[in-house]
Amino acid sequence: EHNQYVTLLYFQEIKSEDISYEAGILGKPTESSLISSLDRQLSETKAHLQALQEEIDDSSENMQMLHEELQSSNEELKSSNEELNIAYMNTHTLQEKLSTILESTPEGILGLDLEAKHIFVNGAASEILGYSAEYLLGRESHQIWHHTRADGTPYLEAECPVTKVLESGVKIRGEEL
């Protein structure tokens, strides 16, 4: 005779008279088989809970490490931000000093970027050229004030000494311009 056992776990109160057994299909569970089954399920549940606890512990450690890394990065960013603010203030102060020097000189001084656009123009240069600094800033110099030679003939941009200086870096002075 071969006995088969089924363990019934149901979280509802069941009266023993409500359970009926058919000896041919289900063997009546013994107390020891029920205890053994419950012990096995309890062990499995404990193992599962232990694995979950280990995952939680690992996650907590990872979260702590990430938190520390973020704090460190935040401190570095604050320090970098302070350095940038100091550099900005120093640059601003230097720019104000240079602007004062450029505006106080009687000579016309202007600066061009590598595309021959005006990046600064002092008051004397504005007067000499006949344009306001606001008008000149950001505009290309050749088209505004260097497109024609003194004799009235056109100055092609490819022949323009200012363009050549910007392209080659070779300095020229005075009449060559």
OpenMM code with the backbone's topology and positions (N, CA, C; nanometers):
from openmm import Vec3, app, unit

residues = "GLU HIS ASN GLN TYR VAL THR LEU LEU TYR PHE GLN GLU ILE LYS SER GLU ASP ILE SER TYR GLU ALA GLY ILE LEU GLY LYS PRO THR GLU SER SER LEU ILE SER SER LEU ASP ARG GLN LEU SER GLU THR LYS ALA HIS LEU GLN ALA LEU GLN GLU GLU ILE ASP ASP SER SER GLU ASN MET GLN MET LEU HIS GLU GLU LEU GLN SER SER ASN GLU GLU LEU LYS SER SER ASN GLU GLU LEU ASN ILE ALA TYR MET ASN THR HIS THR LEU GLN GLU LYS LEU SER THR ILE LEU GLU SER THR PRO GLU GLY ILE LEU GLY LEU ASP LEU GLU ALA LYS HIS ILE PHE VAL ASN GLY ALA ALA SER GLU ILE LEU GLY TYR SER ALA GLU TYR LEU LEU GLY ARG GLU SER HIS GLN ILE TRP HIS HIS THR ARG ALA ASP GLY THR PRO TYR LEU GLU ALA GLU CYS PRO VAL THR LYS VAL LEU GLU SER GLY VAL LYS ILE ARG GLY GLU GLU LEU".split()
positions = [
    Vec3(0.0847, -0.1177, 0.0000),
    Vec3(0.0000, 0.0000, 0.0000),
    Vec3(0.0891, 0.1238, 0.0000),
    Vec3(0.0541, 0.2165, -0.0867),
    Vec3(0.1332, 0.3384, -0.1022),
    Vec3(0.0535, 0.4553, -0.0437),
    Vec3(0.1114, 0.5238, 0.0531),
    Vec3(0.0410, 0.6358, 0.1167),
    Vec3(0.0872, 0.7669, 0.0560),
    Vec3(-0.0077, 0.8496, 0.0223),
    Vec3(0.0220, 0.9838, -0.0246),
    Vec3(-0.0358, 1.0816, 0.0759),
    Vec3(0.0415, 1.1881, 0.1014),
    Vec3(-0.0032, 1.2853, 0.1992),
    Vec3(-0.0146, 1.4228, 0.1347),
    Vec3(-0.1117, 1.4954, 0.1754),
    Vec3(-0.1306, 1.6325, 0.1309),
    Vec3(-0.1383, 1.7189, 0.2556),
    Vec3(-0.0662, 1.8286, 0.2508),
    Vec3(-0.0706, 1.9216, 0.3630),
    Vec3(-0.1606, 2.0364, 0.3239),
    Vec3(-0.2557, 2.0632, 0.4074),
    Vec3(-0.3513, 2.1693, 0.3809),
    Vec3(-0.3219, 2.2846, 0.4761),
    Vec3(-0.2841, 2.4000, 0.4196),
    Vec3(-0.2640, 2.5205, 0.4992),
    Vec3(-0.3607, 2.6243, 0.4477),
    Vec3(-0.4451, 2.6685, 0.5346),
    Vec3(-0.5439, 2.7663, 0.4976),
    Vec3(-0.5685, 2.8499, 0.6203),
    Vec3(-0.5611, 2.9788, 0.6061),
    Vec3(-0.5706, 3.0647, 0.7228),
    Vec3(-0.7148, 3.1040, 0.7489),
    Vec3(-0.7866, 3.0027, 0.7846),
    Vec3(-0.9264, 3.0205, 0.8224),
    Vec3(-0.9573, 2.9075, 0.9186),
    Vec3(-1.0370, 2.9363, 1.0124),
    Vec3(-1.0682, 2.8334, 1.1103),
    Vec3(-1.1495, 2.7229, 1.0426),
    Vec3(-1.1001, 2.6013, 1.0596),
    Vec3(-1.1684, 2.4855, 1.0013),
    Vec3(-1.1978, 2.3878, 1.1153),
    Vec3(-1.3166, 2.3435, 1.1215),
    Vec3(-1.3557, 2.2465, 1.2242),
    Vec3(-1.3251, 2.1067, 1.1710),
    Vec3(-1.2803, 2.0221, 1.2579),
    Vec3(-1.2409, 1.8881, 1.2167),
    Vec3(-1.3566, 1.8097, 1.1559),
    Vec3(-1.4778, 1.8382, 1.1980),
    Vec3(-1.5916, 1.7667, 1.1396),
    Vec3(-1.6202, 1.8101, 0.9957),
    Vec3(-1.5643, 1.9293, 0.9565),
    Vec3(-1.5823, 1.9771, 0.8198),
    Vec3(-1.4874, 1.9089, 0.7215),
    Vec3(-1.3890, 1.8358, 0.7730),
    Vec3(-1.2910, 1.7713, 0.6870),
    Vec3(-1.3266, 1.6240, 0.6780),
    Vec3(-1.3333, 1.5772, 0.5575),
    Vec3(-1.3587, 1.4345, 0.5402),
    Vec3(-1.2471, 1.3756, 0.4562),
    Vec3(-1.2157, 1.2518, 0.4809),
    Vec3(-1.1061, 1.1864, 0.4109),
    Vec3(-1.1600, 1.0632, 0.3409),
    Vec3(-1.1079, 1.0432, 0.2253),
    Vec3(-1.1363, 0.9189, 0.1558),
    Vec3(-1.0077, 0.8401, 0.1573),
    Vec3(-1.0099, 0.7347, 0.2217),
    Vec3(-0.8891, 0.6569, 0.2424),
    Vec3(-0.8274, 0.6100, 0.1114),
    Vec3(-0.9072, 0.5939, 0.0094),
    Vec3(-0.8529, 0.5461, -0.1165),
    Vec3(-0.7733, 0.6539, -0.1889),
    Vec3(-0.8025, 0.7811, -0.1701),
    Vec3(-0.7354, 0.8878, -0.2424),
    Vec3(-0.6300, 0.9545, -0.1548),
    Vec3(-0.6706, 0.9955, -0.0389),
    Vec3(-0.5783, 1.0646, 0.0500),
    Vec3(-0.5608, 0.9827, 0.1772),
    Vec3(-0.4377, 0.9690, 0.2129),
    Vec3(-0.4135, 0.9065, 0.3412),
    Vec3(-0.4318, 1.0095, 0.4498),
    Vec3(-0.4762, 0.9681, 0.5604),
    Vec3(-0.4959, 1.0617, 0.6708),
    Vec3(-0.3580, 1.1053, 0.7195),
    Vec3(-0.3336, 1.2427, 0.7202),
    Vec3(-0.2021, 1.2871, 0.7633),
    Vec3(-0.1810, 1.2586, 0.9112),
    Vec3(-0.0593, 1.2206, 0.9376),
    Vec3(-0.0255, 1.1982, 1.0774),
    Vec3(0.0265, 1.3287, 1.1353),
    Vec3(0.0268, 1.3315, 1.2633),
    Vec3(0.0748, 1.4514, 1.3319),
    Vec3(0.2210, 1.4771, 1.2980),
    Vec3(0.3012, 1.3733, 1.2909),
    Vec3(0.4439, 1.3922, 1.2629),
    Vec3(0.4662, 1.4411, 1.1190),
    Vec3(0.3825, 1.3949, 1.0232),
    Vec3(0.3994, 1.4425, 0.8853),
    Vec3(0.3597, 1.5896, 0.8732),
    Vec3(0.2568, 1.6297, 0.9476),
    Vec3(0.2176, 1.7707, 0.9474),
    Vec3(0.3274, 1.8567, 1.0089),
    Vec3(0.3819, 1.8116, 1.1189),
    Vec3(0.4884, 1.8858, 1.1860),
    Vec3(0.6102, 1.8948, 1.0950),
    Vec3(0.6424, 1.7834, 1.0306),
    Vec3(0.7569, 1.7815, 0.9393),
    Vec3(0.7358, 1.8790, 0.8238),
    Vec3(0.6168, 1.8799, 0.7663),
    Vec3(0.5853, 1.9709, 0.6561),
    Vec3(0.5907, 2.1158, 0.7024),
    Vec3(0.5359, 2.1441, 0.8169),
    Vec3(0.5384, 2.2806, 0.8700),
    Vec3(0.6816, 2.3237, 0.9022),
    Vec3(0.7624, 2.2302, 0.9561),
    Vec3(0.9029, 2.2608, 0.9834),
    Vec3(0.9765, 2.2961, 0.8546),
    Vec3(0.9522, 2.2177, 0.7488),
    Vec3(1.0165, 2.2435, 0.6202),
    Vec3(0.9746, 2.3805, 0.5671),
    Vec3(0.8461, 2.4110, 0.5725),
    Vec3(0.7978, 2.5407, 0.5249),
    Vec3(0.8539, 2.6546, 0.6097),
    Vec3(0.8634, 2.6334, 0.7384),
    Vec3(0.9194, 2.7344, 0.8277),
    Vec3(1.0670, 2.7575, 0.7951),
    Vec3(1.1404, 2.6499, 0.7702),
    Vec3(1.2824, 2.6625, 0.7340),
    Vec3(1.2983, 2.7377, 0.6030),
    Vec3(1.2150, 2.7054, 0.5046),
    Vec3(1.2202, 2.7748, 0.3757),
    Vec3(1.1882, 2.9231, 0.3928),
    Vec3(1.0893, 2.9528, 0.4731),
    Vec3(1.0505, 3.0916, 0.4978),
    Vec3(1.1626, 3.1668, 0.5694),
    Vec3(1.2252, 3.1002, 0.6685),
    Vec3(1.3372, 3.1641, 0.7383),
    Vec3(1.4529, 3.1912, 0.6430),
    Vec3(1.4821, 3.0945, 0.5560),
    Vec3(1.5906, 3.1130, 0.4593),
    Vec3(1.5586, 3.2284, 0.3650),
    Vec3(1.4332, 3.2347, 0.3214),
    Vec3(1.3912, 3.3435, 0.2327),
    Vec3(1.4018, 3.4786, 0.3041),
    Vec3(1.3584, 3.4827, 0.4297),
    Vec3(1.3685, 3.6069, 0.5074),
    Vec3(1.5148, 3.6461, 0.5283),
    Vec3(1.6004, 3.5465, 0.5528),
    Vec3(1.7432, 3.5746, 0.5696),
    Vec3(1.8023, 3.6333, 0.4417),
    Vec3(1.7641, 3.5766, 0.3253),
    Vec3(1.8128, 3.6282, 0.1969),
    Vec3(1.7641, 3.7708, 0.1749),
    Vec3(1.6379, 3.7957, 0.2083),
    Vec3(1.5841, 3.9319, 0.1957),
    Vec3(1.6576, 4.0287, 0.2881),
    Vec3(1.6870, 3.9849, 0.4104),
    Vec3(1.7583, 4.0702, 0.5043),
    Vec3(1.8983, 4.1021, 0.4524),
    Vec3(1.9647, 4.0034, 0.3921),
    Vec3(2.0979, 4.0253, 0.3352),
    Vec3(2.0903, 4.1251, 0.2195),
    Vec3(1.9867, 4.1136, 0.1366),
    Vec3(1.9682, 4.2101, 0.0271),
    Vec3(1.9454, 4.3504, 0.0821),
    Vec3(1.8657, 4.3596, 0.1876),
    Vec3(1.8399, 4.4899, 0.2499),
    Vec3(1.9694, 4.5468, 0.3065),
    Vec3(2.0470, 4.4620, 0.3732),
    Vec3(2.1750, 4.5080, 0.4295),
    Vec3(2.2691, 4.5556, 0.3194),
    Vec3(2.2784, 4.4773, 0.2096),
    Vec3(2.3627, 4.5173, 0.0966),
    Vec3(2.3147, 4.6487, 0.0378),
    Vec3(2.1834, 4.6607, 0.0210),
    Vec3(2.1278, 4.7844, -0.0336),
    Vec3(2.1563, 4.9019, 0.0588),
    Vec3(2.1471, 4.8799, 0.1876),
    Vec3(2.1754, 4.9871, 0.2841),
    Vec3(2.3216, 5.0300, 0.2750),
    Vec3(2.4119, 4.9317, 0.2627),
    Vec3(2.5533, 4.9641, 0.2495),
    Vec3(2.5781, 5.0422, 0.1208),
    Vec3(2.5159, 4.9969, 0.0107),
    Vec3(2.5313, 5.0680, -0.1170),
    Vec3(2.4761, 5.2090, -0.1075),
    Vec3(2.3614, 5.2228, -0.0437),
    Vec3(2.3009, 5.3556, -0.0284),
    Vec3(2.3932, 5.4460, 0.0543),
    Vec3(2.4543, 5.3894, 0.1584),
    Vec3(2.5446, 5.4680, 0.2417),
    Vec3(2.6666, 5.5124, 0.1605),
    Vec3(2.7218, 5.4207, 0.0794),
    Vec3(2.8364, 5.4559, -0.0034),
    Vec3(2.7978, 5.5637, -0.1043),
    Vec3(2.6817, 5.5488, -0.1673),
    Vec3(2.6358, 5.6502, -0.2632),
    Vec3(2.6151, 5.7843, -0.1937),
    Vec3(2.5586, 5.7806, -0.0757),
    Vec3(2.5369, 5.9041, 0.0008),
    Vec3(2.6702, 5.9736, 0.0293),
    Vec3(2.7700, 5.8951, 0.0706),
    Vec3(2.9018, 5.9526, 0.0985),
    Vec3(2.9659, 6.0093, -0.0281),
    Vec3(2.9520, 5.9366, -0.1399),
    Vec3(3.0057, 5.9866, -0.2669),
    Vec3(2.9372, 6.1159, -0.3084),
    Vec3(2.8046, 6.1207, -0.2914),
    Vec3(2.7312, 6.2422, -0.3268),
    Vec3(2.7719, 6.3589, -0.2369),
    Vec3(2.7918, 6.3322, -0.1096),
    Vec3(2.8360, 6.4385, -0.0194),
    Vec3(2.9729, 6.4897, -0.0612),
    Vec3(3.0627, 6.3978, -0.0949),
    Vec3(3.1966, 6.4370, -0.1381),
    Vec3(3.1898, 6.5194, -0.2665),
    Vec3(3.1094, 6.4724, -0.3620),
    Vec3(3.0934, 6.5456, -0.4881),
    Vec3(3.0322, 6.6830, -0.4638),
    Vec3(2.9365, 6.6895, -0.3750),
    Vec3(2.8723, 6.8162, -0.3431),
    Vec3(2.9732, 6.9137, -0.2820),
    Vec3(3.0596, 6.8634, -0.1942),
    Vec3(3.1623, 6.9491, -0.1350),
    Vec3(3.2599, 6.9983, -0.2415),
    Vec3(3.2970, 6.9086, -0.3347),
    Vec3(3.3863, 6.9489, -0.4435),
    Vec3(3.3202, 7.0546, -0.5310),
    Vec3(3.1915, 7.0363, -0.5598),
    Vec3(3.1196, 7.1346, -0.6406),
    Vec3(3.1115, 7.2697, -0.5696),
    Vec3(3.0863, 7.2668, -0.4396),
    Vec3(3.0822, 7.3926, -0.3639),
    Vec3(3.2172, 7.4628, -0.3698),
    Vec3(3.3232, 7.3848, -0.3519),
    Vec3(3.4572, 7.4426, -0.3568),
    Vec3(3.4864, 7.5000, -0.4955),
    Vec3(3.4513, 7.4241, -0.6002),
    Vec3(3.4714, 7.4727, -0.7377),
    Vec3(3.3893, 7.5981, -0.7634),
    Vec3(3.2682, 7.6007, -0.7122),
    Vec3(3.1818, 7.7168, -0.7298),
    Vec3(3.2421, 7.8394, -0.6611),
    Vec3(3.2967, 7.8193, -0.5419),
    Vec3(3.3615, 7.9306, -0.4719),
    Vec3(3.4821, 7.9814, -0.5518),
    Vec3(3.5610, 7.8871, -0.6051),
    Vec3(3.6775, 7.9263, -0.6858),
    Vec3(3.6333, 8.0020, -0.8110),
    Vec3(3.5263, 7.9545, -0.8750),
    Vec3(3.4755, 8.0239, -0.9939),
    Vec3(3.4257, 8.1635, -0.9598),
    Vec3(3.3584, 8.1766, -0.8476),
    Vec3(3.3108, 8.3092, -0.8056),
    Vec3(3.4276, 8.4036, -0.7804),
    Vec3(3.5324, 8.3540, -0.7164),
    Vec3(3.6512, 8.4369, -0.6918),
    Vec3(3.7159, 8.4749, -0.8247),
    Vec3(3.7296, 8.3769, -0.9151),
    Vec3(3.7894, 8.4046, -1.0463),
    Vec3(3.7042, 8.5051, -1.1229),
    Vec3(3.5722, 8.4923, -1.1138),
    Vec3(3.4825, 8.5867, -1.1816),
    Vec3(3.5021, 8.7275, -1.1253),
    Vec3(3.5070, 8.7371, -0.9946),
    Vec3(3.5242, 8.8687, -0.9326),
    Vec3(3.6592, 8.9287, -0.9725),
    Vec3(3.7649, 8.8469, -0.9723),
    Vec3(3.8970, 8.8958, -1.0126),
    Vec3(3.8958, 8.9401, -1.1593),
    Vec3(3.8314, 8.8604, -1.2442),
    Vec3(3.8223, 8.8953, -1.3860),
    Vec3(3.7428, 9.0236, -1.4045),
    Vec3(3.6338, 9.0353, -1.3317),
    Vec3(3.5511, 9.1555, -1.3408),
    Vec3(3.6293, 9.2793, -1.2963),
    Vec3(3.7034, 9.2663, -1.1888),
    Vec3(3.7851, 9.3777, -1.1389),
    Vec3(3.8913, 9.4153, -1.2421),
    Vec3(3.9581, 9.3152, -1.2964),
    Vec3(4.0601, 9.3395, -1.3986),
    Vec3(3.9977, 9.4042, -1.5221),
    Vec3(3.8803, 9.3570, -1.5618),
    Vec3(3.8122, 9.4141, -1.6784),
    Vec3(3.7785, 9.5613, -1.6547),
    Vec3(3.7335, 9.5938, -1.5345),
    Vec3(3.7039, 9.7337, -1.5035),
    Vec3(3.8301, 9.8197, -1.5103),
    Vec3(3.9420, 9.7689, -1.4601),
    Vec3(4.0680, 9.8434, -1.4641),
    Vec3(4.1138, 9.8653, -1.6081),
    Vec3(4.1080, 9.7581, -1.6884),
    Vec3(4.1479, 9.7706, -1.8283),
    Vec3(4.0566, 9.8665, -1.9039),
    Vec3(3.9290, 9.8593, -1.8753),
    Vec3(3.8338, 9.9488, -1.9397),
    Vec3(3.8654, 10.0945, -1.9050),
    Vec3(3.9001, 10.1192, -1.7791),
    Vec3(3.9366, 10.2549, -1.7367),
    Vec3(4.0605, 10.3037, -1.8112),
    Vec3(4.1592, 10.2157, -1.8237),
    Vec3(4.2825, 10.2525, -1.8964),
    Vec3(4.2507, 10.2804, -2.0430),
    Vec3(4.1737, 10.1907, -2.1074),
    Vec3(4.1411, 10.2089, -2.2496),
    Vec3(4.0618, 10.3364, -2.2740),
    Vec3(3.9703, 10.3685, -2.1853),
    Vec3(3.8876, 10.4877, -2.2041),
    Vec3(3.9637, 10.6162, -2.1729),
    Vec3(4.0679, 10.6076, -2.0903),
    Vec3(4.1396, 10.7300, -2.0524),
    Vec3(4.2486, 10.7692, -2.1514),
    Vec3(4.2838, 10.6830, -2.2425),
    Vec3(4.3901, 10.7161, -2.3380),
    Vec3(4.3338, 10.7938, -2.4573),
    Vec3(4.4099, 10.8897, -2.5111),
    Vec3(4.3601, 10.9675, -2.6251),
    Vec3(4.3728, 10.8924, -2.7585),
    Vec3(4.4483, 10.7823, -2.7603),
    Vec3(4.4626, 10.7054, -2.8841),
    Vec3(4.3420, 10.6146, -2.9047),
    Vec3(4.3080, 10.5950, -3.0298),
    Vec3(4.2000, 10.5028, -3.0630),
    Vec3(4.2494, 10.3599, -3.0517),
    Vec3(4.1836, 10.2809, -2.9673),
    Vec3(4.2222, 10.1412, -2.9471),
    Vec3(4.0984, 10.0547, -2.9654),
    Vec3(4.1139, 9.9519, -3.0474),
    Vec3(4.0047, 9.8579, -3.0644),
    Vec3(4.0623, 9.7173, -3.0721),
    Vec3(3.9796, 9.6204, -3.0427),
    Vec3(4.0213, 9.4801, -3.0481),
    Vec3(3.9302, 9.4031, -3.1404),
    Vec3(3.9907, 9.3093, -3.2156),
    Vec3(3.9155, 9.2248, -3.3075),
    Vec3(3.9381, 9.0790, -3.2700),
    Vec3(3.8348, 8.9971, -3.2895),
    Vec3(3.8548, 8.8541, -3.2714),
    Vec3(3.9115, 8.7955, -3.4007),
    Vec3(3.9269, 8.6646, -3.4089),
    Vec3(3.9872, 8.6026, -3.5274),
    Vec3(3.8984, 8.6102, -3.6510),
    Vec3(3.7742, 8.6495, -3.6344),
    Vec3(3.6844, 8.6695, -3.7485),
    Vec3(3.6747, 8.8170, -3.7857),
    Vec3(3.7633, 8.8976, -3.7302),
    Vec3(3.7711, 9.0419, -3.7537),
    Vec3(3.6491, 9.1172, -3.7012),
    Vec3(3.5816, 9.0598, -3.6021),
    Vec3(3.4683, 9.1284, -3.5383),
    Vec3(3.5191, 9.2054, -3.4177),
    Vec3(3.4607, 9.3242, -3.3965),
    Vec3(3.5013, 9.4097, -3.2852),
    Vec3(3.4623, 9.3446, -3.1519),
    Vec3(3.5604, 9.3354, -3.0619),
    Vec3(3.5308, 9.2836, -2.9275),
    Vec3(3.5452, 9.3919, -2.8208),
    Vec3(3.6201, 9.4976, -2.8503),
    Vec3(3.6186, 9.6177, -2.7662),
    Vec3(3.6599, 9.7379, -2.8511),
    Vec3(3.6075, 9.8538, -2.8119),
    Vec3(3.6359, 9.9790, -2.8835),
    Vec3(3.6359, 10.0902, -2.7784),
    Vec3(3.7454, 10.1664, -2.7706),
    Vec3(3.7434, 10.2774, -2.6744),
    Vec3(3.6785, 10.4011, -2.7392),
    Vec3(3.6549, 10.5022, -2.6553),
    Vec3(3.5873, 10.6231, -2.7024),
    Vec3(3.6616, 10.6925, -2.8146),
    Vec3(3.7957, 10.6986, -2.8049),
    Vec3(3.8745, 10.7658, -2.9088),
    Vec3(3.8602, 10.6933, -3.0423),
    Vec3(3.8611, 10.5597, -3.0408),
    Vec3(3.8444, 10.4826, -3.1657),
    Vec3(3.7055, 10.5063, -3.2244),
    Vec3(3.6047, 10.5148, -3.1396),
    Vec3(3.4688, 10.5435, -3.1871),
    Vec3(3.4642, 10.6776, -3.2593),
    Vec3(3.5290, 10.7790, -3.1996),
    Vec3(3.5317, 10.9123, -3.2617),
    Vec3(3.6063, 10.9090, -3.3943),
    Vec3(3.7221, 10.8474, -3.3976),
    Vec3(3.8043, 10.8413, -3.5190),
    Vec3(3.7291, 10.7711, -3.6319),
    Vec3(3.6631, 10.6594, -3.5997),
    Vec3(3.5928, 10.5810, -3.7021),
    Vec3(3.4559, 10.6387, -3.7370),
    Vec3(3.4007, 10.7179, -3.6467),
    Vec3(3.2707, 10.7785, -3.6724),
    Vec3(3.1520, 10.6869, -3.6421),
    Vec3(3.1727, 10.5882, -3.5629),
    Vec3(3.0658, 10.4949, -3.5227),
    Vec3(3.0695, 10.4794, -3.3709),
    Vec3(2.9535, 10.4548, -3.3114),
    Vec3(2.9501, 10.4319, -3.1667),
    Vec3(3.0073, 10.2933, -3.1368),
    Vec3(3.0597, 10.2784, -3.0158),
    Vec3(3.1127, 10.1477, -2.9744),
    Vec3(3.0025, 10.0424, -2.9787),
    Vec3(2.8814, 10.0799, -2.9395),
    Vec3(2.7689, 9.9856, -2.9406),
    Vec3(2.7421, 9.9344, -3.0815),
    Vec3(2.7531, 10.0213, -3.1796),
    Vec3(2.7316, 9.9824, -3.3190),
    Vec3(2.8422, 9.8872, -3.3656),
    Vec3(2.9658, 9.9167, -3.3295),
    Vec3(3.0801, 9.8388, -3.3782),
    Vec3(3.0910, 9.7002, -3.3131),
    Vec3(3.0592, 9.6899, -3.1852),
    Vec3(3.0781, 9.5637, -3.1126),
    Vec3(3.0012, 9.4489, -3.1782),
    Vec3(3.0755, 9.3441, -3.2094),
    Vec3(3.0168, 9.2252, -3.2712),
    Vec3(3.0102, 9.2301, -3.4223),
    Vec3(3.0406, 9.3437, -3.4815),
    Vec3(3.0359, 9.3566, -3.6275),
    Vec3(3.1749, 9.3405, -3.6876),
    Vec3(3.1778, 9.2939, -3.8113),
    Vec3(3.3019, 9.2682, -3.8831),
    Vec3(3.3623, 9.3998, -3.9317),
    Vec3(3.4899, 9.4193, -3.9042),
    Vec3(3.5555, 9.5480, -3.9296),
    Vec3(3.5704, 9.5813, -4.0784),
    Vec3(3.6045, 9.4852, -4.1605),
    Vec3(3.6335, 9.5127, -4.3013),
    Vec3(3.5126, 9.5760, -4.3708),
    Vec3(3.3961, 9.5255, -4.3441),
    Vec3(3.2753, 9.5766, -4.4097),
    Vec3(3.2386, 9.7171, -4.3621),
    Vec3(3.2783, 9.7547, -4.2421),
    Vec3(3.2400, 9.8843, -4.1865),
    Vec3(3.3411, 9.9938, -4.2205),
    Vec3(3.4693, 9.9718, -4.1914),
    Vec3(3.5641, 10.0816, -4.2051),
    Vec3(3.6926, 10.0482, -4.2813),
    Vec3(3.7035, 9.9289, -4.3364),
    Vec3(3.8296, 9.8970, -4.4034),
    Vec3(3.8057, 9.8387, -4.5422),
    Vec3(3.6941, 9.8725, -4.6024),
    Vec3(3.6577, 9.8156, -4.7328),
    Vec3(3.7114, 9.8970, -4.8504),
    Vec3(3.7606, 10.0176, -4.8239),
    Vec3(3.8067, 10.1064, -4.9312),
    Vec3(3.9429, 10.1634, -4.8942),
    Vec3(4.0325, 10.1719, -4.9929),
    Vec3(4.1646, 10.2330, -4.9713),
    Vec3(4.1486, 10.3852, -4.9594),
    Vec3(4.2533, 10.4487, -4.9162),
    Vec3(4.2525, 10.5954, -4.9006),
    Vec3(4.2248, 10.6648, -5.0335),
    Vec3(4.2664, 10.6042, -5.1454),
    Vec3(4.2429, 10.6668, -5.2762),
    Vec3(4.1037, 10.6354, -5.3320),
    Vec3(4.0205, 10.5597, -5.2521),
    Vec3(3.8834, 10.5313, -5.2943),
    Vec3(3.8656, 10.3987, -5.3665),
    Vec3(3.9748, 10.3323, -5.3993),
    Vec3(3.9608, 10.2017, -5.4664),
    Vec3(3.9210, 10.0955, -5.3637),
    Vec3(3.8447, 9.9946, -5.4071),
    Vec3(3.7987, 9.8914, -5.3119),
    Vec3(3.9149, 9.8058, -5.2598),
    Vec3(3.9011, 9.7685, -5.1360),
    Vec3(3.9981, 9.6804, -5.0705),
    Vec3(3.9313, 9.5440, -5.0592),
    Vec3(3.9716, 9.4491, -5.1406),
    Vec3(3.9144, 9.3149, -5.1294),
    Vec3(3.9563, 9.2544, -4.9963),
    Vec3(3.8680, 9.1825, -4.9375),
    Vec3(3.8968, 9.1255, -4.8057),
    Vec3(4.0198, 9.0343, -4.8108),
    Vec3(4.0390, 8.9616, -4.9204),
    Vec3(4.1556, 8.8725, -4.9343),
    Vec3(4.2862, 8.9517, -4.9374),
    Vec3(4.2824, 9.0794, -4.9784),
    Vec3(4.4025, 9.1644, -4.9843),
    Vec3(4.4176, 9.2505, -4.8592),
    Vec3(4.3192, 9.2492, -4.7738),
    Vec3(4.3154, 9.3356, -4.6556),
    Vec3(4.4263, 9.2982, -4.5571),
    Vec3(4.5109, 9.3964, -4.5204),
    Vec3(4.6199, 9.3673, -4.4260),
    Vec3(4.5690, 9.3203, -4.2890),
    Vec3(4.4556, 9.3724, -4.2440),
    Vec3(4.4002, 9.3301, -4.1151),
    Vec3(4.3638, 9.1824, -4.1213),
    Vec3(4.2999, 9.1403, -4.2297),
    Vec3(4.2635, 8.9999, -4.2469),
    Vec3(4.3888, 8.9133, -4.2502),
    Vec3(4.4932, 8.9596, -4.3202),
    Vec3(4.6183, 8.8839, -4.3284),
    Vec3(4.6827, 8.8681, -4.1910),
    Vec3(4.6792, 8.9736, -4.1098),
    Vec3(4.7352, 8.9656, -3.9749),
    Vec3(4.6579, 8.8631, -3.8931),
    Vec3(4.5259, 8.8666, -3.9029),
    Vec3(4.4437, 8.7731, -3.8262),
    Vec3(4.4680, 8.6286, -3.8696),
    Vec3(4.4920, 8.6079, -3.9984),
    Vec3(4.5156, 8.4728, -4.0500),
    Vec3(4.6567, 8.4237, -4.0197),
    Vec3(4.7578, 8.5123, -4.0340),
    Vec3(4.8976, 8.4688, -4.0211),
    Vec3(4.9572, 8.4941, -3.8837),
    Vec3(4.9081, 8.5949, -3.8141),
    Vec3(4.9658, 8.6313, -3.6855),
    Vec3(5.0866, 8.7218, -3.6974),
    Vec3(5.1269, 8.7563, -3.8212),
    Vec3(5.2413, 8.8453, -3.8441),
    Vec3(5.1962, 8.9891, -3.8194),
    Vec3(5.2724, 9.0624, -3.7387),
    Vec3(5.2343, 9.1993, -3.7019),
    Vec3(5.2718, 9.2979, -3.8121),
    Vec3(5.1867, 9.3980, -3.8300),
    Vec3(5.2169, 9.5114, -3.9180),
    Vec3(5.1777, 9.6395, -3.8457),
    Vec3(5.2337, 9.7537, -3.8898),
    Vec3(5.2044, 9.8799, -3.8224),
    Vec3(5.1774, 9.9902, -3.9230),
    Vec3(5.1136, 10.0944, -3.8745),
    Vec3(5.0994, 10.2220, -3.9440),
    Vec3(5.0408, 10.2148, -4.0829),
    Vec3(5.1181, 10.2647, -4.1778),
    Vec3(5.0701, 10.2806, -4.3160),
    Vec3(5.0370, 10.1478, -4.3834),
    Vec3(5.0974, 10.0397, -4.3346),
    Vec3(5.0690, 9.9088, -4.3945),
    Vec3(4.9234, 9.8692, -4.3755),
    Vec3(4.8580, 9.9256, -4.2770),
    Vec3(4.7184, 9.8941, -4.2517),
    Vec3(4.6313, 9.9665, -4.3494),
] * unit.nanometer
topology = app.Topology()
chain = topology.addChain("A")
for resn in residues:
    res = topology.addResidue(resn, chain)
    for name in ("N", "CA", "C"):
        topology.addAtom(name, app.Element.getBySymbol(name[0]), res)
